[in-house]
Amino acid sequence: MGILLFESEDTDKWDRSMQPIYIKKEGTDMNNKLNSFMDHMWDGFYTGQVRLSRFPSLVEASAGSVTVIEMTGTPAKKMLFRLTGGVGTTVRIAYPGAESRAIYKDGTEISYNAWEDSIAGYGPITQSFCGENRFIGVQNILEFYITDGCELQIKPRNAI
């Protein structure tokens, strides 16, 4: 088991509503619903409606595991992911738009897996290193592998 912590790095991270977010383990019925942290601001009679878009989740991070993240609100453009504990897991995020995204580790962009003509797409995640990633076009799914102690960022990528 591990704790997957992810959060928005966009300028609107205090007022964007991405939740509830569903965390699922592929191949099982596990379905965990996450909400933002509690609103701690008070503007007199009403709360301030200011919540940090940060989500910690307990996940199975064993070899071969796949964690699916489904956001009900608009996903942030820039996000930070950290895994603490476990071996590692492939994270799969479906996006509502076709904007291209890149994975960064320690400030350096990690290229998608090599293109494979046999599947007409980028090669599947083999879970060989933290940051290994691919984008599945048409379905708009970003997949990446994260390991214990690894920190990854998702950022928009200039592409046509």
Backbone hydrogen bonds, N-H to C=O, Kabsch-Sander energy under -0.5 kcal/mol:
donor,donor_aa,acceptor,acceptor_aa,energy
2,G,59,V,-2.6
3,I,84,T,-2.9
4,L,2,G,-0.6
4,L,57,S,-3.0
5,L,3,I,-0.7
5,L,82,R,-2.8
6,F,4,L,-0.5
6,F,55,F,-2.1
7,E,80,L,-1.9
8,S,53,S,-2.4
9,E,78,K,-3.0
10,D,78,K,-0.5
13,K,10,D,-1.4
15,D,12,D,-1.4
16,R,12,D,-2.0
18,M,16,R,-0.8
21,I,34,L,-2.3
22,Y,70,E,-2.9
23,I,32,N,-2.8
24,K,22,Y,-0.5
24,K,68,V,-2.8
25,K,30,M,-1.0
26,E,24,K,-0.6
26,E,66,V,-2.2
28,T,25,K,-1.7
32,N,23,I,-2.8
34,L,21,I,-3.2
34,L,32,N,-0.5
37,F,52,L,-1.0
40,H,38,M,-0.6
40,H,50,V,-0.5
43,D,46,Y,-2.8
45,F,43,D,-1.0
48,G,41,M,-1.5
51,R,14,W,-2.3
51,R,49,Q,-0.6
53,S,13,K,-1.9
54,R,52,L,-2.0
55,F,6,F,-3.2
57,S,4,L,-1.8
59,V,2,G,-2.9
61,A,59,V,-0.8
65,S,62,S,-2.3
67,T,90,T,-3.6
68,V,24,K,-3.3
68,V,66,V,-0.5
69,I,92,R,-2.8
70,E,22,Y,-2.7
70,E,68,V,-0.5
71,M,69,I,-0.5
72,T,18,M,-0.9
72,T,20,P,-1.4
73,G,18,M,-1.6
79,M,154,I,-2.0
80,L,7,E,-2.5
81,F,152,L,-3.2
82,R,5,L,-2.4
83,L,150,C,-1.3
84,T,3,I,-2.1
87,V,61,A,-3.3
88,G,61,A,-2.0
89,T,146,I,-2.2
90,T,65,S,-2.3
91,V,144,F,-3.6
92,R,67,T,-2.8
93,I,142,L,-2.7
94,A,69,I,-0.9
95,Y,93,I,-0.5
95,Y,140,N,-3.1
102,A,155,K,-2.8
103,I,110,I,-0.7
104,Y,153,Q,-2.7
105,K,108,T,-2.4
106,D,151,E,-0.5
108,T,105,K,-1.9
110,I,103,I,-3.1
111,S,109,E,-0.6
113,N,133,N,-2.3
116,E,121,G,-3.3
117,D,115,W,-0.5
119,I,116,E,-1.0
120,A,116,E,-0.9
121,G,116,E,-1.6
122,Y,135,F,-0.5
123,G,114,A,-2.6
131,G,145,Y,-3.4
132,E,129,F,-1.8
133,N,111,S,-0.5
134,R,143,E,-2.2
136,I,141,I,-3.3
137,G,135,F,-0.9
139,Q,137,G,-2.7
140,N,136,I,-0.9
141,I,136,I,-1.7
142,L,93,I,-2.7
143,E,134,R,-2.7
144,F,91,V,-2.1
145,Y,132,E,-2.2
146,I,89,T,-2.3
148,D,87,V,-1.2
149,G,83,L,-3.0
150,C,147,T,-2.2
152,L,81,F,-2.6
153,Q,104,Y,-2.4
154,I,79,M,-2.8
155,K,102,A,-2.2
157,R,100,S,-2.4
159,A,157,R,-0.7
